[in-house]
Amino acid sequence: MNMHIAEGTVEIGRSLLRALSNTGISVVYQDPALRVIWSQNVPASWSEGDLVGRTDAEFLPADEATRLVAIKERVLATGQPETLELRVEFDGAPYWYDLWIDADRWDEAVVGVITTAVDISEQKRREQTLRTLLREVSHRSKNLLAIIQSIATQTGRHATTVEGFLSRFRGRIQSLAASQDLVTSSNWRGADLGELIAGQVGRYAGDPSRAIAISGVNPYLTPNAALHIGLALHELAVNSVSYGALARADGRVDIASRIDAGPSGANELVLVWTEQIDAAADGAQEKRFGTAALERVVPTSLNGRANLEMGNGTLVYTLHVPESNFDSQ
């Protein structure tokens, strides 16, 4: 009977050890001299060969081995279990393990050390990715709040009534939100110029296919460029609805884009908005937020330059955007 029990116990032990191969759990047994007696399911990041007869310093990085040996010696001396987190590099990538170190007793004497390791690398990578994303969200949120603050300040500076301020501020915030939606839907990569024009200008045209003529390249804009070029397009569209082509049933806005060599020789996106405006609006370039945004705020935010011209019943806005703000695909 006792023989059958012993055989059954051995078989259970073997089955449990085989089961470890289906998990991220590793077990290493060492004698009091901390030489490995046996091991099971050892990760490749520790050793691709047999550990039997080896010490920690012979298969783990020196710093980690020193730390681990000190803890194991303490467990041998006290008999009390301890835990720690182990980090190793393998094939240029980091791997992390939670370790449980227990004393093995026989007749109350400590005769060895059992180390159980659980691979937590995926969890650690997810945590690192989450921290990176949170830092990125914080950074972008601060940028967005700075843009909103600038819009509020400039709108208030050029508003003559509270109602006028609220109306213009709401429109600009809605414009910012529309551009932000495009950026967010692309997982913060940005937005292509065509989508941005459709979202910012198309909603002000009764029949966008007739009232808006788009030609030229369609680069992919960075998030910052999408927000600021979106703001410029909004200001141009609002002005057009009040004084220009979008105020007339037969009016048309021409939006052309091209890639040119800039002053430094590097490529730049040149965006040109052209439309016919009311003769009464000619020369009426008092520095409202709209013109300030088009000529200063937007180009400055993109490290570019811009020019707004109104005369002879025509409005032409030209924005030069350095290549750091877009991908020509």
Secondary structure, DSSP 8 states (H G I E B T S, - for coil): -HHHHHHHHHHHHHHHHHHHTTTTEEEEEE-TT--EEEEES--TTT-SS--TT--GGGTS-HHHHHHHHHHHHHHHHH---EEEEEEEEETTEEEEEEEEEEEEEETTEEEEEEEEEEE-HHHHHHHHHHHHHHHHHHHHHHHHHHHHHHHHHHHHHH-SSHHHHHHHHHHHHHHHHHHHHHHHHTTTS-EEHHHHHHHHHGGG-SSHHHHEEEEE---EE-HHHHHHHHHHHHHHHHHHHHHSGGGSTT--EEEEEEEEE-TTSSEEEEEEEEEE--GGGTT-----HHHHIIIIIHHHHTT-EEEEEEETTEEEEEEEEEGGGEE--
